[in-house]
Amino acid sequence: MSGAAPHRTLSVLDAVGSRPVIGMIWAQTENGVIGRDGKIPWHVPEDMAHFKATTTGHPVIMGRRTWESFPSTFRPLPDRTNIVISGSGAADLRGAVIVDSLDAALRAAQASPGAEEIWIIGGSRVYTDAMPLANAALVTVIENAVEGDTVAPAFGPEWALAALTPETGWLESSGGTRYRISLWTKQDQ
C-alpha cells in the first residue's frame, strides 16, 4: 500500500477520551532502534509530514540532544512551543523554553497555546521518564532492522494498541521504505 502520508488518521483525542493528551511520538525500527550517533538512521518524508501534522499548534517537549539533532534552520520547530529539558546552559537554545526537569516542562506546556495536546518528542531518556505520565503514544514502525545506539522504551501491561494504520500490511514511502503507524493508549488504572 503506498500513497500520501496519513495525516492524523489515528485520532489521539478520540482514543484518550476527555483527558488532555500527554503523548509521546517517535519512529523506530521493528527491533526498537530510534537513533544512531544522534541521528535517525532512515529517511521517510511521509513520517516527517505525519510528525508535523500531529505536533503543529501544540507544545513539544524534548531533551537537549534532541533539540541539537535538528538542523539549525528548523530550530525552534515552527508553530509549536518548544520546551527543552537541559541541565546545561552551554547549548544554543534560542527560541526554546528551557527547563531543568520533566515536571517543569509539563507545567510550561500546560501554560502554552494548544495544551489540550502535549507532545514529548525525545530522546530516549525523556521518553522513559514520561512513560508513567503519558496517556498516548504514536509510534511509526519502520520495516528495517538497523543497528543503533538509542532504543525506544518498552510498553508495560498498562498500555494497549488502540489503532494501526494500515490495519494490515505496510505503507510505502516515496523512497520505498515500508512503515506503519501505531497508536498506543494507557488503560485507566
Summary of the structure (lengths in Angstrom):
residues: 189
radius of gyration: 15.7
end to end distance: 36.8
largest distance: 46.3
contacts: 574
relative contact order: 0.27
helix: 22%
strand: 30%
